[in-house]
Amino acid sequence: MKPSFVSRLFSHVSQQSHEARAWLKRYARNPRNVGSILPSSKMLGRAMTSAALRYGARDALFIEAGAGNGAITRVLAQSLAGRNRLVACEFLPSFAQELQRRLPEIEVACCRVQDLPHWQEAGNKTIVSSLPFRSLAKDEARDIGAFLQSELHKNPRSVLVQFTYGLKNPIPLLAADAAVESFRHAMVWRNSPPAAVWVYRLAVR
């Protein structure tokens, strides 16, 4: 006998509540690295994926930086199924383990994004980043920004998609780089808090 609509709805709400509680606990323990009191919405995941597919190369290796609980990873994985390789990078072990359990078909790496070995692979990269630049320590944010800047300069077809809360460009180092084009792709109001999706790529000469 199939479960009724009400029972399915209750199960979904219970799962969502469980995920929200788990997220809040991790945020309380490590607010700088988690970055937000609530996980990303499905709408934000769709906007990030839309930007990545629109501006990234068709043969790109997709790298998700700061995958968290997988809210964006799930949308990415569904859109890329059978098309592109996806590697999800998450620094916090609890998030990485949970993500691997929920999405066993995805390659998950638990490390700093700079230490991901996949950067050594040839070819262009489409980087989908949820890293909380606004809440990270200044030195850490600058180091990560410089690393991502170097990756964009390595291959003119590589692209970075980054979301942030607020309207300002979240990566000042890239905003100041005359060789890099940066622009806001979308504003996602159905996210708490509302988020802007930014795109970075080498400027066309």
Secondary structure, 3 states (H helix, E strand, C coil): CCCCHHHHHHHHHHHHHHHHHHHHHHHHHCHHHHCCCCCCCHHHHHHHHHHHHHHCCCCCEEEEECCCCCHHHHHHHHHHCCCCCEEEECCCHHHHHHHHHHCCCCEEECCCHHHCHHHHCCCCEEEEECCCCCCCCHHHHHHHHHHHHHHHHHCCCCEEEEEEECCCCCCHHHHCCCCEEEEEEEEECCCCCCEEEEEEEECCC
